[in-house]
């Protein structure tokens, strides 16, 4: 009688569990399978993004380099003047001061955050457990008319003024193709601290067997990719900080 009762309870539970119920790991596995396969993502050595960012009514050409070793570099072109917005060689980060147009070493917090961020290459969900990240399926939610799975990704802490802050991003994976179409995260510093920013990802296109979003927003700013190059030739010298020009008059 106990066996029959237990079987009845299991059947009753199964009747109320959706047949297409997913776990966070299953969603992530489907995501990589549908965008080219985890093995091919793991084989990437570098990525170069070319596109335009729209900021304050201006269309700004950008070039963004990322490597498997953790190096990153963002070049922008403002009114014909090309500059490196930031560069990270895996250990040292520097930026361009837009007032003086001189290169400056980034502060320790920014450098550490960039070092942690470099672990996301080529995708934060790839081998996430080895990176020390955690994921959690929060549930299902409709995002701008699209049915999605809401997945919580917790990365290494974000450093602000020497203190660790939670580094959490919510990803919305659409149910049909299991690709993220939006993210939400809380701003941890600056005048917008505490506000939640929602970014979008769309127009997925195939690049040498892998699929990337060609339209997105970052920090609320629209970005359109015109070209994505996998495993590009990279001059290691471009990550190095140039010497600061001496503008002071010699006495």
C-alpha positions in Angstrom: 0.0 0.0 0.0 2.9 2.4 0.8 4.4 1.8 -2.6 1.1 2.5 -4.4 0.7 5.7 -2.3 4.2 6.9 -3.1 3.7 6.2 -6.8 0.4 8.2 -6.8 2.2 11.2 -5.2 5.0 11.1 -7.8 2.4 11.0 -10.6 0.5 13.8 -9.0 3.6 16.0 -8.8 4.6 15.2 -12.4 1.2 16.3 -13.6 1.8 19.8 -12.3 5.4 20.1 -13.5 5.7 21.6 -17.0 7.1 19.1 -19.5 9.6 21.7 -20.7 10.9 22.7 -17.3 14.5 23.7 -17.5 17.4 24.1 -15.1 19.9 26.9 -15.3 22.6 24.5 -16.6 20.2 23.1 -19.3 19.5 26.7 -20.5 23.2 27.5 -20.7 23.9 24.2 -22.5 21.2 24.9 -25.0 22.5 28.5 -25.4 26.0 27.3 -26.4 24.6 24.5 -28.6 22.4 26.9 -30.5 25.2 29.5 -31.0 27.9 27.2 -32.3 28.9 24.7 -29.7 30.8 25.0 -26.4 33.9 23.4 -28.0 34.1 26.1 -30.7 33.6 28.8 -28.1 36.4 27.4 -26.1 38.7 27.4 -29.1 38.5 31.2 -29.5 41.8 33.0 -29.0 40.6 36.5 -29.6 37.8 38.7 -30.9 37.7 42.1 -32.6 34.5 44.1 -32.7 34.0 46.9 -35.1 30.9 49.1 -34.9 29.4 52.4 -33.8 28.1 53.7 -30.5 25.5 56.4 -30.3 26.2 58.8 -27.4 24.5 62.3 -26.9 23.5 62.4 -30.6 26.9 61.5 -31.9 27.8 58.4 -33.9 31.2 57.2 -32.6 33.2 54.5 -34.5 34.6 51.9 -32.1 37.1 49.0 -32.2 37.1 46.6 -29.3 39.7 43.9 -28.8 39.6 41.0 -26.4 41.9 38.0 -26.0 41.9 34.7 -24.2 44.8 35.9 -22.1 42.6 38.6 -20.6 43.9 41.6 -22.7 41.3 44.2 -23.7 41.4 47.5 -25.6 38.7 49.9 -26.7 39.5 52.5 -29.4 37.0 55.2 -30.3 37.0 57.9 -33.0 35.6 61.3 -32.1 35.4 63.8 -35.0 38.2 62.2 -36.8 40.5 61.9 -33.8 41.3 58.3 -32.8 42.1 57.5 -29.2 42.3 54.6 -26.8 39.5 54.9 -24.2 41.1 52.1 -22.2 43.7 49.3 -22.5 44.5 46.4 -20.3 47.5 44.1 -20.9 46.4 41.5 -18.4 48.0 43.3 -15.4 48.1 47.0 -16.0 45.2 49.2 -17.1 45.4 52.7 -18.5 42.9 55.2 -19.9 43.0 58.4 -21.9 42.1 61.6 -19.9 39.6 63.4 -22.2 40.6 66.8 -20.8 44.4 66.6 -21.3 44.2 63.8 -24.0 47.1 62.2 -22.1 47.3 58.5 -21.0 46.8 57.8 -17.3 47.3 54.7 -15.2 44.0 53.5 -13.9 43.4 53.3 -10.2 43.8 50.0 -8.4 40.0 49.4 -8.1 39.4 49.8 -11.8 42.4 47.6 -12.6 41.2 44.8 -10.4 37.6 45.1 -11.8 39.0 44.9 -15.3 41.1 41.9 -14.4 38.1 40.1 -13.0 36.0 41.1 -16.1 38.6 39.6 -18.4 37.5 36.2 -17.1 34.3 36.6 -19.1 36.1 35.9 -22.4 34.5 34.9 -24.6 31.3 34.5 -22.6 30.7 34.7 -18.8 28.6 31.5 -18.9 31.3 29.5 -20.6 33.0 27.2 -17.9 31.4 29.5 -15.3 32.0 27.1 -12.4 35.8 27.1 -13.1 35.7 30.9 -12.9 34.1 30.8 -9.5 30.8 32.1 -10.8 27.3 30.8 -9.8 24.1 30.7 -11.7 20.5 30.4 -10.6 17.3 30.1 -12.5 15.0 32.7 -11.0 11.9 31.8 -13.1 10.1 32.7 -16.3 9.2 36.2 -17.3 7.8 38.1 -20.2 10.4 40.7 -21.5 8.9 43.2 -23.9 6.4 40.6 -25.2 8.9 37.7 -25.4 8.7 34.7 -23.1 12.1 34.3 -21.3 14.0 32.4 -18.6 15.4 34.7 -16.0 18.9 33.5 -14.9 20.9 35.1 -12.1 24.7 35.2 -12.7 26.9 36.1 -9.7 30.5 36.9 -10.6 33.5 37.8 -8.5 32.8 40.9 -6.2 33.0 44.4 -7.7 35.5 46.6 -6.0 34.4 50.1 -5.0 36.7 52.3 -2.8 38.6 49.2 -1.7 35.4 47.4 -0.6 33.7 44.4 -2.2 30.2 44.9 -3.7 27.9 42.1 -5.0 28.4 41.6 -8.7 25.1 40.3 -10.0 23.6 40.4 -13.4 20.2 39.0 -14.5 20.1 37.5 -18.0 16.8 37.0 -19.9 17.1 34.0 -22.3 14.3 33.8 -24.8 12.7 30.4 -24.8 12.8 29.6 -28.5 16.5 29.8 -29.2 17.9 30.1 -25.7 19.8 33.3 -26.4 19.9 36.2 -24.0 17.9 39.2 -25.2 18.3 41.5 -22.2 20.3 41.9 -19.0 19.7 43.8 -15.8 22.3 45.0 -13.2 22.7 47.5 -10.5 25.1 50.4 -10.9 27.7 50.2 -8.1 29.4 53.6 -8.2 29.1 57.1 -9.6 26.1 59.4 -9.8 23.8 56.6 -10.9 24.8 54.3 -8.0 21.9 52.1 -6.9 20.0 52.4 -10.2 19.2 49.3 -12.2 20.3 49.4 -15.9 18.6 47.2 -18.5 20.6 46.5 -21.6 19.3 44.6 -24.7 20.9 42.1 -27.1 19.4 41.4 -30.6 20.1 40.8 -34.3 22.1 37.6 -33.7 24.2 36.8 -36.8 26.6 34.0 -37.6 30.3 34.7 -37.7 32.5 31.7 -38.7 30.1 29.2 -37.2 29.4 31.2 -34.0 26.4 33.5 -33.3 26.8 37.0 -31.9 24.4 39.9 -31.2 25.0 42.7 -33.7 22.7 45.2 -31.9 22.8 46.0 -28.2 22.8 48.6 -25.6 25.5 49.1 -23.0 24.8 51.5 -20.1 21.7 52.5 -22.0 23.7 53.6 -25.1 22.9 51.9 -28.4 25.7 50.0 -30.1 25.6 48.5 -33.6 28.3 46.1 -34.8 29.3 46.3 -38.4 31.9 43.5 -38.3 33.2 40.9 -35.9 36.5 39.2 -36.5 37.4 35.9 -34.7 41.0 35.2 -33.8 42.3 38.5 -35.4 46.0 39.3 -35.8 46.9 41.5 -32.8 49.9 43.7 -32.3 50.8 43.2 -28.6 52.4 46.7 -28.6 49.0 48.4 -28.8 48.2 47.4 -25.2 51.3 49.2 -23.9 50.8 52.6 -22.3 52.5 55.3 -24.3 54.9 57.8 -22.7 53.3 60.9 -21.3 54.2 64.0 -23.3 56.0 66.7 -21.3 53.9 69.8 -21.8 55.5 71.9 -19.1 57.9 74.7 -20.2 61.4 74.1 -19.1 62.7 76.9 -16.9 
